[in-house]
Amino acid sequence: MNESNALEEMPLQRASETSQYWVWQVNKNCEFCFSSSASRGLLGFAPEEIMGRPYFSLLPDTGEADFENAFRAAVTEGRSMENLVHKTRLPGGTTRVFEVSGAPVRRDDGVPDGFFGVSTDITAEASDDKGLLDPRTLYTEAPVALCVVNRQGRYTRVNGQFARTAGLPPERIIGLPVAEISPEAAQNFESNIRIFDLGGEVAEHEMKWRGRSFRMSVEPVRSAEGDIVGGSIALVDVTDYDNAIRGLTTANRRFQLLAERDYLTGLFNRRQFEKIFRMELGAARRERLPVSLLIVDVDQFKRFNDHYGHAAGDRSLREVAKALAGACSRPRDSVCRYGGEEFVVVLPGTNRAGAAVVAERVRRSVLDLQLPHEMSDLGSLSVSVGGSTLERIPKSGDITNCRQALLMSADAALYEAKLAGRNTVRVAQPPMGGA
C-alpha cells in the first residue's frame, strides 16, 4: 500500500472547512466527535468547546422534544435525516434557526455507529420580521424555486428563486414551454400528469439543471371542479449538500483507514492486528485448520537510526513493509506493524512447514532490498524472523490462551534467531499444538 493513502491529512476537515455549512459528526450517543470551524461563527463555540457534548446541549432550555426524538431515532436506527429544523441559543442569548440533514456512519458489520451531519443557518428565512411568513409573499419570496405548469407544459407562475435559477426575468418565463428551459423536465412532467390522471403520486426525485443538482417534488393542481389542470413544482438546490455528503462519505472511509492502518508504513496497525489475529484463530478452530504467526524484527535498527538518522530510518521501515507485503501474497495473509521496528504476519491455514517457507521468503525479500547498513556485520539491512504454529485449535477453551501461546512461542523463536547471528529464521511449535 502506498503510504500517501494513509498520510493524507484530515480529509474531513479539508472538505468541511471550505463549506458554507457547519459540518459535524456525533457518536452513537449523539455526542460530538468532530466539528468544522464554522461552529465558531455560527454558534459562538470553537470546535474544541463542543467535543463530547451532546447535540441537544446546544438547544434552548425549553427543549425541542420533536427534534430530539427524530434526531435520536435517526442516529440509533441508522437512518438519514433531511431538513429537520431546530432553534439554537447562542452564548450571547440570541437564537438561531438551523436546518439539519445528514447520513449515518456504520461499522464494517453494518451496525450504526454515529452520524455525519450538515447544519444550515436558516434564521433569516424563518424570521417574521421580513414578512416571509405572510401568505401574500410566501410564494414569491420562498427560498426554494417554485413554479406552476399547465397541462400543455407551459409555465403559468414562477417565483423569484425559480427565475434566478433559470437566469431569466419572471415575465420572460411565463408562457414558455418547459421544454425550452429543460427538455428533460418537460418529458418528466408529461409522465407526472399521466400518473396524476390515474390517481397516483409522484415521489420526490433528483434532477440536474444548469450544472446543479436539485431535489424535485411535484403536486397536482386542480380546478374548482376537481379536475387536474397542471402541476406545482418545487426545486430544492442540493448541490452543496450533495458535495458535502460525498466529501464526508469519502472522509469517513479515510478515517476508518487511519483507524486501521499504521501512519508510517500503511500496514495494519497493532490494534487491527489483534482483531485479525482473534478472527483467524476463531476461523481455524471452526474449520479445524492450522494457523501460524511470524514475528519479524529489523536487525540492529537502533544502530541504523543512530548512524543514518530517523528520517532514513523511517524510509527504510517503509521499504521493509513493502517487501513483507510482497512476500506474503495470499489474500488472507495479514502483515501488520507491531511497533517500532517489529512486524507480525498472520498466516491462516498454514502449517509449520509452510510458515518456515514464508519466513525464509520474508528474510530474503528484505535482504534483496540491499539497503546499506554500515553498522551491521552484513553491510545491508536485514531481519530476523521467529515463527510458531498451532496445527489444531482446541474445540473448547479460551481463544486468548491460543493467542498467548502463539505469541510467546514465536517471540522465543525470534530470540533464538537473534542468538544465531541475526538474518536468520527459526520456527517453533508450542506444546499445545497438535501434530
N, C-alpha and C positions, 0 to 999 in steps of 0.2 A: 504494500500500500504506500502511495506517495505521501510523505509527511505533511504536504501542504493541505491535504484534506482534513487533517486533524489540527492544524495550527492556525487556520483562518480565525481571526479574532471576532468574537461576538457577532455572528451574522444577524441574530435577532435585534441586537441593539442598532446595528447599522441600518437595518430595514426600517426600524421604528422611529429613530431619532429624526429622520428626514420627512416623516409623515406629519400631516396637519392634525392628526388624531392623537389621542392618548392611548397607547398600546400597553397592555399589561398581561400578566399570567398569574393565575391563582392555583393553589394545590387543591386536593380533593376536599379540604376543609374550608375552601373559599378564602384562604389567606394568601396575600400577595407574596410571590416569589420572584417577580420581575415587574418593573415599571419603567416606561420610557421617561425621558427628562421632561416631556410635555406636562407631566403631573405638576411640575413646579409652577408653570404659567397658568394652567387651568384650575388647579386645586389649591395652590399655595403650599404644597408639600413637596420637598425633594424626594426622589425615588427611595433613598435610604430611610426616610422617615416613615414610610408606609410598609416597608418589608415586614412580613409576619403578621400584619394586621388583617382582619377580615374585611372584605369589600364593604360590608354593611357598617363598619365603623365610620365610614365617610358620610353616611346618611344623617339627616336631621334627627334630633332626639325623638320626634314624634314617630319616626319609623315609617317604612312603607312596606307593609306586610305582603301585598300582592307582588311587588317587585322581588322582595326577598324570597318568597316561596317559589316564584318562577325561576329565579337565578339558581337557588339551591337545587331545584329539580333538574335543571339543565346540566349542572356540574356533576351531580350524583349519578344521573342516568346516562350521561354521555351524549346529550342531545345538543345540537346547535341552537343558538338563540338569535333572534333578529328583532331589532327595533324595540327592545324593552326600554321604557323611559323611567327615570327617577330623578329626584332632586338631591343636590349635594350641598351641604353647608360648608362654606369656606371659613378659614380661621378668623377672618375679619367680621364674620356674621352674615355676609351676603349669601345668597343662594343661587346656584346654577342648575340648569336642567340638562341632563345627559341622556343620549340615546345609546344603548348598549347592544352590540352584536358580537358574535364570536363562535368558536368551534372547539370541540373537546380535544383534550390530549389523552392518548391511550398508551398503555403499556404494550409490550410485544404480544401479550396474550389477548389483547383487545379490551381489557378491563379499563374503564375510565379512571384517569389518574390526575385530573386537573383540567384547566381551561385557559385557552388563549382568547383575549377579547380586545375589542376596539371600542372606545367610548368617544362619542362626538358631542361637542357642546352645542345644544340647540336652544339655549336660553333666549336668544333674540326671536327665534321663530315661535316660541311658546309664550312670549310676553304679550299681555293685553295692551300695553302702552302703545304699540304700533298698530293696533286695530286689526291684527291678523286673525283674531277670533270673531270679528264682525262678519256675519253671514254675507254681507254685501261685498266684502273684499277677500273672503276666504279663497274663492276660486282663482281670482286673478292674481293674488299675491302669494299663493301657496308655493312653498319651496321645492315642489316637485313639478315635473312637466305634465300638464293635463290638456286633454283635447276631447272634442266630441266629433264623431264621424257619422254621416248618414248612411243609409243602406246603399247608396250609389257610390260610396267610397270617397266622399268629399268632406273636407273639414268644414264644420259649421260653427265651431267655437274653439278657441285656444287661449291659454293663459300666458302670462309674461315669461314664465320659465320655459315653456314649450317653445315660444318664439325665439328666445335667446339660444336655446339648444339647436333649433333649426337654422339659426343665422339669418332669419328674415323678420321684418316687422309683422305684427299680428294681422294687420289689414291685408297684407300680401298673401297670407296663408289661407284666410277664409275663402272657401270656394274651390281651392286647389284640390285635384285628386291626390289621394295619399301616395299613389304610385310615383308622382313627380318628386316627392321628397324621399320615399323609401319603397322601392318595388317589393322588397321582402315583407315589409309591414302591410302592404296592400294585399298580398296573397294571404297572409295570416288573417287579416281582417275578414276577407271573404269566407274563409273557413270558420272563423269565430261566429259570424252571422248564421251560417248553416247550423252550427251547434246550438245557438240560442233558439233558432226556429224549432229545433227538435226537443227543446226543453232541457238541454244540457247546460253545464257550466264550463267555463274556460279556466284552467289552472294558471297560476302565475308562472311566467317563464322568462328566460333571459334572451335578449337580442343585442346585436351590435349595430350601432348607428353613429356615423360620423366619427369613427375611430374610438368610440367609448362603449362601455357595457352598461346596459340598463335592465332592471327588473320590471317587467310589464304586467299590468293587470288590466283586464277588460271586463266591463259590466254592460249588460244590455240597457238601452234607453227605450222606454215605452211611451206610447201616446196615451191620451186620457182614456182611450178605449182599451188599452192594454196591449196594443199591437207593438211589435218590435220595430222601431224606426231608425235604429242606429246603435252605436256603441260608445261608451265613455271609457277613455283610455288614460291610465296613469303610468308615467315612466319615472322610475327612481334610478338616478345615476349611481351605479355601484362600482364604477371603475376603480376608484381609490381604495374602496373597501376590499374588492377582489384582489387588488395588488398587495394590500396589507396582509390579507389572509394567506395568499400564496407565499409571501415572504415569511410569515410566521410558520407556515407548514414546513417550508424549507429549513427555517431556523430550528424548528422542533427536531427535525431529523438530525441536524448538525449537533444540537445539544445532546441528543441520545448518543451520537457518535462520540462526542467528547466525554460522555459519562462512561463509555465502554473502552475507550482507546487510550493508550499512553501518549501523552502530548509530544514526546520526542521522537519515538520510533514509529508510531502509527499502529503498533501491535496491540492486541488486547492487553488491558492493564490487569493488575493483581486482583482487583475486585471482580472483574469479569472472569478471570481465571477460576476463581473459587466457584462461580456459578457454573461454568462449563465443566469443571472437574467433577462436581457433585452430580451434574446431569449425566455425564458419561459413566460414572460409577453406577448410577441407578439403571442406566440402559444396559450396562454389562451384566448386572445382576439379572435383569428381566430376560435378556437374550442368551444368558449363560455363555458369554464370550469373555476373552481376556481383555485387559486394559493395561497400558504401560505409561510410564511417566519418565521424562528426561529432565534433568536439571543441567543447564549449560552455564558455565562461568568463564568470563574472559580472563585469560591468564595475565597475571601481573599488571592489572589495569591501573592500579594506583601509580605505579612507576610510569606508565604511559602518560597519564594525566599530568604528573609532576614534570615530565620531560617535555611534552608537546603542548601542554595547556588544555584547559577544559573545553574550549571550542573544538579543538581537534578531537578530544575525547568524545564529544557529542556526535561529531561527524562519523567517527569510527563505529559508535554504537548503532547509528542508523544503517551503516553498511552491513554490520553483523546481523541486524534484524532482517534485512532484505535477504541475506544469504540463508538464514534459518528458515524464513518463509519459503524460499525456493527449494530447500532441501526436504520440506515436509509438504508434499503436494497433494495428498489425498484430501477429498472435500471435508472430512470430519476431523482431520488433524488440526490442532489449535496451538499456535505459537503465541506466547504471552511474555511480556516483560514483568519479571517478578520483583525487580527492584535493583537500582544501581546497575552493575554490570552483569546481573544474573537473569537468566531467561528460563522458562519452563515450557515443555512441549507435552501436550496430552495426545496419546495415540490410542484411540478406541479400536477394539478388535485386533490388537497387535500383541503377539506372544513375545516371549523373551528373545527368541532368535530374531524376530522382525525388529524389535526395539534396538538390538545391537546393530543391525544393518542401518537403521535410520540414524542412530547415534554416530556411527562412523561417517555417514554421508554429511551430517551436520558439521563434524570436526573438519572434514576435508573441504567443505564449502567455504568455511571461514579462512582456512589456511590458503586456499586458492585466491583469496582477495589480494594477498601479498601486500597487506598494509604494513609499512615499515614500523618496527618497534625495536629501536636500538638498545633499549634496556632489557630486552628479552634474550635468552640464550639462542633462540631460533632466529632472531633478527626480524621476525614478522609477527603480527598479531595472531594469536591462536586461542583456542578454547579447550577446556576440559569438560567432559560430559559424564554425568552419573545417571544411570537408569535403573528402573525397577519395574517389575511386572507382577500383576495378580492374574494368574491363569484362570481363576474362577472366583467370583464374589460369593461369599456365603449367602444362602437364601434368607437367613434371619440375622438379626443383629443390626447395630447402628452403622450406617454408611460412614460416619465420622471415623470409626476405627479403621476402616479400609483406607480412608484418606490419609490418616496419620501414618499407617503402615507404609504406604507407597512413598510418601514424602520423606519419612525418616530413612527408609531403605535407599532411596535414590540419593539423598544427601550423603549417606555413608559411602555410597559408591563413588560419588563425586570426590569425597575426601581421599579415597583410595587412588583415584585418577590423578589427583594433585600430587600425592606422595610418590606416584610412579614417574614423576618428572614433567607433568603437565602435557598439553597437546595430546591427551590420552582419553580413552573411553573405557568405562567399567559399567557393566550392567549386572545388578544383583537380583535376587528374588526373595521377598520377605517370607518368613516362616509360615505365615497364614495362607500363602498362595498354594493352590493345589497344583499337582504336576500335570 
